[in-house]
Amino acid sequence: MKHQTLDQLQTIAKVQPLSTYPFMTRQQRIERWAALLEKDPDRCLGALSGTEHLKREARDSSRCEGSPITVAFEDPVLRELGLRDDSYGEAKRFFELTDWHLHSIVCSCHVGTTFKAQWAAARVRKTIGGNKLLEWLSEKLWH
């Protein structure tokens, strides 16, 4: 294999970066999600129903039109970084959240069937600086 510089490769092939957006840490992705929700704080969002009662497969595939997860999925930056859809399981994977965290953000048992984006933004931000012992204990009780 012959080593060539990027300039040399440009003369024989169109070389493009894999992504137009830089890498984001978990915290940066979560902060972006909260900021997206705060852009329209009075936006009425839909809640997912009974996520804590669903079996894992059903919970992971559950979604609600116009949920806080939908707001994240509407963002081209987060999609470019790998957010594939607006399902519960995909948000859990992409934002590296526990069931306990995501449940507290999107489940109807906390807010009813609809709620304001500013409430969701506050819940999203809370996942960044939460109590680690309480999170661990809640996760153990969840399963």
Disulfide bonds with the S-S distance in Angstrom:
none
